[in-house]
């Protein structure tokens, strides 16, 4: 039963296996909550443990790991000593600076990819850049959970998906629609709205915008367009 993966059980101190059977961790074990990646990684490497995960929608969320309490406390004490050292503090600062540089570079790359996807007529360049900035500011923050943060598709594909998603919420009535709880209906509505959004983008690319009183202009001039 060691080093297995379970779902949360019916009570706080139980887990459930893939067959639905309930198990109780050994009495000398403790639950290490998620949140400290280094501690979790070392406890896993130290020996016996149970991983607890819960699936919500398509995503899997960690609920911590069960492991011998003495192992957890021993590794936690070692980590506390390491983290109190001057070298650790310097490394943390350097790591943060590196992450900040990486994030800033990605934000710039994503913004350029959005502008490239929009490909508006030169007369609408200012609108394209304002729109790209709004989309980038909304989609790129670390932990935002948006399509811009996935690595499963290229940045160009992320940019296109982010544009369509932003337009769905900002230039259509999607958020106020009452969509029947029928399988595939929401996907059908999104596909229909994506078609409208792409038609609006085409008008800006061809300089065929019929009126400045269009939903895109309204979204970009509203007090909040994130």
C-alpha positions, 0 to 999 in steps of 0.5 A: 500500500506504499507510494500510491495515489488516492482520492480524499475519503469520506472523512478527514483521516481517510482516503479512497482508492481507484475502486472506491474502497476506503483506507485509513493511513497508519496511526503514526502517519500525518498529512502534509498539506500542499503548498511547500514544493521542496518539503513535499518533494523530499518527503516523497523521496524519503520513502513510504507515502500516499499521494492524495489528489482530487479531480475537479473538472479536467484538473487535478488538485493536490490535497497533500500527502500522507507519510510517517510523521517523524519523516515529515518533522525531520525533513521540515527541521532540515529545511528550516536550517537551510532556509535560515542561511544567508546563501539560501536568502541570496539564492531566493533573491536571484531566483525571483529576479530570474523568474521576473525576467522570464515573465517580463520576456513572456509578456512582451512575446505574448503581446507581440503575438496578439498584435500579430494575430489581430493584424488590423489595418494600419488605420486601426493600429492604435486600437489593435495595440490597446486591445492587445494590452488589455488581453495581455494584462488579463491573460499573462499573470502567473497563476491566472489559469488562462490559456496564455499560461498553458504550454501545450500549444504554441504562443501563437495559438495561445494568443488566438485563443486568448483574443477569442476568449476575451472578445467572448466576455467583452464584446458579446452577451455571453456572460448574461446568457441563459444557456440550457444545461444540455451537453454540448450546448455551451460549446455550441454557443461559444463556437457561434460567438467565436464566429461573430468575433472573427467576423468583427476582426476581419472588418478591422483587418480590411478597414471595413468597420461599419461604425465606431459604435461597435462592441469592440470600441465599447469594450476598450473604452469601458471603465474595466475591460480586463 
